[in-house]
Structures are given as C-alpha cells and as structure tokens.
Amino acid sequence: MPSSQFHVRAARTADVPAIQALREPDEGKVLLHHDLVALYEKLPEFRVVVDENDRVVAAGALHVMWSDLAEVRSIVVDSSMRGQGLGHLILEALIDLAGQLGIKRVFCLTFETAFFGKYGFVEISDVPVDEATFAELARSTDDGVAEFLDLARVKQNTLGNTRMLRLL
C-alpha cells in the first residue's frame, strides 16, 4: 500500500504535460496516442496521484460511454515509482468516481489482466451492450469507444488486449 506521501486528486490543466510525459513511453504500444490538445480536452476524465511536492507520479482516466457503462483508460505510473501501489490508488479513485456518477459497469481493454483481476475485473468475450446501445455507441468518433465495440477500423489497436468488466 502506498505511503501517505501520495494522494489522488482531479487533474488540473498544469498537470497535462506531466500526464503526456507519463503516457509517452507506452503510446502506440499499449496506449492510444493522444496529442496534447486531446489530453486537454479529456482533462475532466483524469485523476492523478501526486507526491508531497505535488509532482504527478501516476494518472488514469474514466470515460463515460453510456448511462451505466464507463471505461478505465490510460492508467500510467512513473517508471521509477512502480510497485508502490500507485496504480491501485488511481484505479480505486476511478472506480469511486464511477460509483458517484451512477455507473454500474466499468470496462477496460488491457494487457494487465492480473492487475485488473485483483480488483474484481473479469474477462469477457463480447461487447456487453444491447443492439440499440451498440448502434448509438457506433456513432461515436472516439477511438476508445470503437475499441470497446471491436470495430474493424481499430483492430490494429486491440490485438492481444483482453476485454475485462467489473460490476459495481
């Protein structure tokens, strides 16, 4: 468990360059690439873990997809800080946020199945929405939503990833 020197808070505009720097090593490998402008646009989705000097050491986002469904995205931890429970802090904060928003199901698309499994996520093989919801979600221009729906235009992004879901 992380020490009390760390705490989670909503991301601020001043945090965006740090979030981008944390994401950069994994972009195009396990994370979708986002230009700086896209991170600013998605800022309200992000939570960060900061140290006692208010330095961002981990980040993650919760993207609401539907009335009862959200996706945990972009969980990243400073490589020098891994193994200290900071990923746990971010994930729990995002799950708490989902509960506050009335979300009942939290989805992730991940290579880190053991990590998410420890927090109640289970592997799923299909897209857990009905046909009408699928049709509405398919109208989204968000690549993450397209990945969730397993649309052909993003297949190259999802190869090897595992779909996981947690019920709240």
C-alpha positions as CSV (number, residue, x, y, z in Angstrom):
1,M,0.0,0.0,0.0
2,P,1.4,3.4,-0.8
3,S,2.5,5.7,1.9
4,S,0.6,8.8,3.0
5,Q,3.1,10.9,1.0
6,F,0.8,10.3,-2.0
7,H,-2.7,11.5,-2.7
8,V,-5.2,11.4,-5.5
9,R,-6.9,14.5,-6.9
10,A,-8.7,15.6,-10.1
11,A,-6.2,16.5,-12.8
12,R,-5.6,20.2,-13.5
13,T,-4.5,21.9,-16.7
14,A,-1.0,22.3,-15.3
15,D,-0.8,18.5,-15.0
16,V,-1.4,17.8,-18.7
17,P,2.3,17.9,-19.7
18,A,3.2,15.5,-16.9
19,I,0.4,13.2,-17.9
20,Q,1.6,13.3,-21.5
21,A,5.2,12.5,-20.3
22,L,3.9,9.5,-18.3
23,R,1.9,8.2,-21.2
24,E,4.6,8.7,-23.9
25,P,6.7,5.5,-23.4
26,D,3.6,3.4,-23.8
27,E,1.8,5.3,-26.6
28,G,1.4,3.2,-29.7
29,K,2.3,0.0,-27.8
30,V,-0.4,-0.3,-25.0
31,L,-2.0,3.1,-25.1
32,L,-3.6,5.0,-28.0
33,H,-1.6,8.1,-28.9
34,H,-3.2,11.4,-27.9
35,D,-1.9,14.8,-29.0
36,L,-1.5,17.3,-26.2
37,V,-4.7,19.1,-27.3
38,A,-6.7,15.8,-26.9
39,L,-5.4,15.4,-23.4
40,Y,-6.5,18.9,-22.5
41,E,-9.9,18.1,-24.0
42,K,-10.1,14.9,-21.9
43,L,-8.9,16.6,-18.7
44,P,-12.1,16.2,-16.7
45,E,-11.8,12.4,-17.1
46,F,-8.3,12.3,-15.4
47,R,-7.3,11.7,-11.9
48,V,-3.7,12.0,-10.8
49,V,-1.6,10.7,-7.9
50,V,0.8,13.4,-6.7
51,D,3.7,13.2,-4.2
52,E,4.3,15.6,-1.3
53,N,5.7,18.1,-3.8
54,D,2.5,18.0,-5.9
55,R,4.5,16.2,-8.7
56,V,2.3,13.9,-10.8
57,V,3.6,10.3,-10.4
58,A,0.6,8.4,-11.8
59,A,-2.6,9.1,-13.8
60,G,-5.7,7.5,-15.2
61,A,-9.0,8.4,-16.7
62,L,-12.6,7.3,-16.6
63,H,-14.5,7.7,-19.8
64,V,-18.3,7.5,-19.6
65,M,-19.6,5.6,-22.5
66,W,-23.3,5.1,-21.7
67,S,-25.8,5.6,-18.9
68,D,-24.4,2.6,-16.9
69,L,-21.1,2.0,-18.5
70,A,-17.6,3.6,-18.3
71,E,-14.1,2.7,-19.3
72,V,-11.0,2.9,-17.2
73,R,-8.3,4.3,-19.6
74,S,-4.7,5.4,-19.6
75,I,-3.6,4.2,-16.2
76,V,0.1,5.1,-16.1
77,V,2.7,5.2,-13.3
78,D,6.1,6.8,-13.4
79,S,8.5,4.0,-14.2
80,S,10.7,4.9,-11.1
81,M,7.6,4.7,-8.9
82,R,6.2,1.3,-9.9
83,G,5.5,-1.3,-7.3
84,Q,4.4,1.2,-4.7
85,G,0.6,0.8,-5.1
86,L,0.1,4.0,-7.2
87,G,-1.8,2.1,-9.8
88,H,-4.1,0.8,-7.1
89,L,-4.7,4.4,-5.9
90,I,-5.7,5.6,-9.4
91,L,-7.9,2.6,-10.1
92,E,-9.8,2.8,-6.8
93,A,-10.3,6.6,-7.4
94,L,-11.7,5.9,-10.8
95,I,-14.0,3.2,-9.6
96,D,-15.2,5.5,-6.8
97,L,-15.8,8.2,-9.4
98,A,-17.8,5.7,-11.5
99,G,-20.0,4.9,-8.4
100,Q,-20.5,8.6,-7.8
101,L,-21.7,9.1,-11.4
102,G,-24.2,6.2,-11.1
103,I,-22.1,3.9,-13.3
104,K,-22.9,0.2,-12.7
105,R,-20.3,-1.4,-15.1
106,V,-16.7,-0.5,-15.6
107,F,-14.8,-1.8,-18.6
108,C,-11.2,-2.0,-19.5
109,L,-9.2,-3.2,-22.5
110,T,-5.8,-4.3,-21.2
111,F,-2.7,-6.4,-21.3
112,E,-2.5,-6.2,-17.5
113,T,-5.2,-8.9,-16.7
114,A,-3.6,-9.9,-13.4
115,F,-3.6,-6.3,-12.1
116,F,-7.3,-5.7,-13.0
117,G,-8.3,-9.2,-11.9
118,K,-7.1,-8.3,-8.3
119,Y,-9.8,-5.5,-8.3
120,G,-12.7,-7.5,-9.4
121,F,-12.5,-7.2,-13.2
122,V,-13.3,-10.4,-15.1
123,E,-12.5,-11.3,-18.7
124,I,-15.4,-11.1,-21.1
125,S,-15.6,-12.2,-24.7
126,D,-18.2,-10.0,-26.2
127,V,-19.4,-6.4,-26.2
128,P,-21.8,-6.1,-23.1
129,V,-24.4,-3.9,-24.6
130,D,-27.7,-4.5,-26.4
131,E,-28.1,-3.8,-30.2
132,A,-29.7,-0.4,-29.8
133,T,-26.9,0.8,-27.5
134,F,-24.3,-0.7,-29.8
135,A,-25.8,1.3,-32.7
136,E,-25.7,4.6,-30.7
137,L,-22.1,4.0,-29.5
138,A,-21.0,3.2,-33.0
139,R,-21.8,6.8,-33.9
140,S,-19.0,8.0,-31.5
141,T,-15.8,9.3,-33.1
142,D,-13.8,8.3,-30.0
143,D,-11.2,5.5,-30.8
144,G,-11.6,4.1,-27.4
145,V,-15.3,3.6,-27.9
146,A,-14.5,2.0,-31.3
147,E,-12.1,-0.4,-29.5
148,F,-14.8,-1.3,-26.9
149,L,-17.1,-2.1,-29.8
150,D,-14.4,-4.1,-31.5
151,L,-14.8,-2.2,-34.8
152,A,-12.6,-3.1,-37.7
153,R,-11.2,0.4,-38.0
154,V,-9.3,0.0,-34.7
155,K,-8.4,-3.7,-34.8
156,Q,-4.7,-2.9,-35.0
157,N,-5.0,-1.2,-31.6
158,T,-6.6,-4.1,-29.8
159,L,-4.6,-7.1,-30.9
160,G,-3.6,-9.0,-27.8
161,N,-5.7,-6.9,-25.4
162,T,-8.2,-8.6,-23.1
163,R,-11.6,-7.2,-22.5
164,M,-12.5,-7.0,-18.8
165,L,-15.5,-5.8,-16.9
166,R,-16.3,-5.1,-13.3
167,L,-19.8,-4.7,-11.9
168,L,-20.2,-2.1,-9.2
